[in-house]
Amino acid sequence: MPTQSPLPARLQSVQRQHIEHIFQLGEGLEVPQLPAQPTIRRSWLRCLNEYQLDPTQPRPARVVPQQILIEHRESVDELLHVARAGVDQLYQQIAQLGYVLLLTDHRGITVEFRGDPNQDQQLRKAGLYLGADWDERFAGTCAVGTCLHDRQAIICHRQEHFDASHISLTCTAAPIADPQGNVMAVLDISALQSPTQHESQNFSLSLVTLYARMIEDAYFLQRYRDCLMVRLDTSREFVHVNGRGLIAIEENGQMIAANAVGRDLISEHQRRWPPWSDHHTPMLGELFECEIADVLSINSATDDQLRAFRARVDNTIYFISLLEPRRPRPAQQAQPLASSLPEPLVRLGADDPAMRKVQKLAERLRNEASVNVLISGETGTGKEVVARALHDSGNRSKGPFIAVNCAAIPEALIESELFGYEAGAFTGGRAKGMRGLIPQAHGGTLFLDEIGDMPLALQTRLLRVLAEREVMPLGANKPEKVDIRVITATHRNIDAMIQQGEFREDLYYRLNGAQLRLPALRDRADKLYVIRRVFDDIIKERASSQSPRLRADAISALLAYAWPGNIRQLKNALAFALATSESDEITVHDLPEQCLSQRITQQSPHKPADAHGNTDHTLLEMLKSQHWNISAVARALGVSRPTIYRQMQRQGIMPPNWQG
Ligand SMILES: Nc1ncnc2c1ncn2[C@@H]1O[C@H](COP(=O)(O)OP(=O)(O)OP(=O)(O)O)[C@@H](O)[C@H]1O
């Protein structure tokens, strides 16, 4: 805890007194003037002890630079789109009362703002502004930061703020959760001045909580707009206008996802009747006393388009209405963007903000052969697929696409493979010599995968090829002109490699004319689309005349899993299920064991994967569970055996039979 240093003279007496109170709480003294709300007291203590914030040094508001703001906004692109109408409606109601409105992302950065332009200066100074950072670790106790920490709606009124420069503000915030229940944004209304009584803000709390819930539900409906949606409420009159529960289902009644009210009901049900397996999500007909046929016929068979069913868990009657899916016609299956994109790029994804960015940029770059493209992303995210799509959609599509995996070729052979050699160039070479992969790509695209594994000496030669557009095969005395587009890919952190002298900075800049960053599968909003696409691809590739269906329980499990090996691992899991299932339906029981880790109602914040796509403990755990069978682990993760060996080496993992 910071000790109390002499207070700066510029502080007003009210600020001095506030700072005294904070120190008194830190010292465990009971003082009547201290805030009553336990959440605020806990937050003050966090600020002192955990974040080591010094209350005697009030900090000016921090507004992030424009470029950073753009990145934060892009990461919640879909939410912003959905939330805009709610934000405007709420602001209309509060503007006259002197409030402003902030919508922040899950890191506390203000990504949407409404306020009175006449107060611009004052609002900016107070941090009530677009781009303002309200993370508790920086700003101290405040509505947004403390709401993010405690995951619940909160009023932070005047002296409840930690930082003495915020104590004239009154702020009220409520969290907005994603369909898995993780907080993805915070809605806040704040005013520069307010009455002193805390109770004056109770109405703000109700209002902001209501709008946060509406935005959350609008986002949920948007996410699952291609599914059948059950809407429920305990009031018959309110189901159509404000049915609070939402559950997305398959036609057979299997539940895919639910909003907060729906998740609570499902959790309650599962607490009472624990699922017989961890991976079992109940059918709608288990949750309510209903036949799925009765639910599916609501719109055609009932006049007021709703039916009442009893929840089994507490016998409450719920009125249920049904929203039909907005099923896109097959030709337009991908997304609204589709119409403007060439087909190979359309297939890459549907409606995920990060993938949309990749698709848009690829569309601009497809005919710009002079711009070298670097594709980054964890292992198995589809870097080669994207490189090929870029080639297939551009004006070189009739030319060759030569893919080279720099990690797969032994170091000693990379040079001759890439550049080729003349007859008799070295002993052991083919008698007639060999045309290198670079010249083979003439008129088309050269895709260098795992560029981080290219030995340093060869990096220099590659740089020369890129600069002069010619190659000199080993043993040749005359260079050969090459016209190639170069696309490279890596899952490694090249910046770190440059720092360690393992990668040439000048080559990196030349290769990185534009960068396409592929999202990890677990972060993709269009996971359902990817699952269906990969499944359809495997069915098409199979010689079999049967085309099994992927059942909703399998889809739920696939949606819930973290996929450290990304799309490749997903593909392997589905191929495994198709190969081993004897029925015409793939169910959750057909999936490989390690995919079955989470349930619909569980909140499981994923540990971010490292540069190789694994969480720290994944590899070790998998090796142990597979009895150190490297091939089995490689298959399960969807990577090659050498990749597993390399990762074991990097993570310092040694099999028991290698240890002295
Ligand atoms: N958009 C997609 N649709 C269908 N299948 C895909 C898609 N993207 C990737 N895949 C499949 O996932 C697997 C891995 O893709 P790819 O080899 O392109 O990944 P990568 O990122 O290059 O992997 P690595 O880092 O290991 O080189 C391939 O079998 C590919 O067919």
The ligand as a MOL file (V3000), in Angstrom:
LIG
                    3D

  0  0  0     0  0            999 V3000
M  V30 BEGIN CTAB
M  V30 COUNTS 31 33 0 0 0
M  V30 BEGIN ATOM
M  V30 1 N -11.9790 -21.2710 -44.1630 0
M  V30 2 C -11.7640 -22.5860 -44.1570 0
M  V30 3 N -12.7320 -23.4270 -44.5560 0
M  V30 4 C -12.5390 -24.7650 -44.5400 0
M  V30 5 N -11.3990 -25.3710 -44.1340 0
M  V30 6 C -10.3960 -24.5960 -43.7300 0
M  V30 7 C -10.5160 -23.1610 -43.7120 0
M  V30 8 N -9.3680 -22.6550 -43.2370 0
M  V30 9 C -8.5590 -23.7060 -42.9620 0
M  V30 10 N -9.1710 -24.8700 -43.2600 0
M  V30 11 C -8.6160 -26.2340 -43.1130 0
M  V30 12 O -7.8690 -26.2710 -41.9120 0
M  V30 13 C -6.6290 -26.9610 -42.1040 0
M  V30 14 C -5.4830 -26.0350 -41.7330 0
M  V30 15 O -5.4070 -24.9730 -42.6630 0
M  V30 16 P -4.0150 -24.3440 -43.1110 0
M  V30 17 O -3.0210 -25.4100 -43.4440 0
M  V30 18 O -4.2900 -23.3220 -44.1390 0
M  V30 19 O -3.5900 -23.6680 -41.7320 0
M  V30 20 P -2.2230 -22.9250 -41.3930 0
M  V30 21 O -2.5770 -21.7530 -40.5660 0
M  V30 22 O -1.4540 -22.6610 -42.6640 0
M  V30 23 O -1.4730 -24.0070 -40.5120 0
M  V30 24 P 0.0980 -24.0270 -40.0500 0
M  V30 25 O 0.3070 -22.8480 -39.1570 0
M  V30 26 O 0.2270 -25.2980 -39.3190 0
M  V30 27 O 0.9000 -23.9550 -41.3090 0
M  V30 28 C -6.5940 -27.3920 -43.5530 0
M  V30 29 O -6.9830 -28.7470 -43.6120 0
M  V30 30 C -7.6110 -26.5400 -44.2330 0
M  V30 31 O -8.2160 -27.2210 -45.2920 0
M  V30 END ATOM
M  V30 BEGIN BOND
M  V30 1 1 1 2
M  V30 2 1 2 3
M  V30 3 2 2 7
M  V30 4 2 3 4
M  V30 5 1 4 5
M  V30 6 2 5 6
M  V30 7 1 6 7
M  V30 8 1 6 10
M  V30 9 1 7 8
M  V30 10 2 8 9
M  V30 11 1 9 10
M  V30 12 1 10 11
M  V30 13 1 11 12
M  V30 14 1 11 30
M  V30 15 1 12 13
M  V30 16 1 13 14
M  V30 17 1 13 28
M  V30 18 1 14 15
M  V30 19 1 15 16
M  V30 20 2 16 17
M  V30 21 1 16 18
M  V30 22 1 16 19
M  V30 23 1 19 20
M  V30 24 2 20 21
M  V30 25 1 20 22
M  V30 26 1 20 23
M  V30 27 1 23 24
M  V30 28 2 24 25
M  V30 29 1 24 26
M  V30 30 1 24 27
M  V30 31 1 28 29
M  V30 32 1 28 30
M  V30 33 1 30 31
M  V30 END BOND
M  V30 END CTAB
M  END
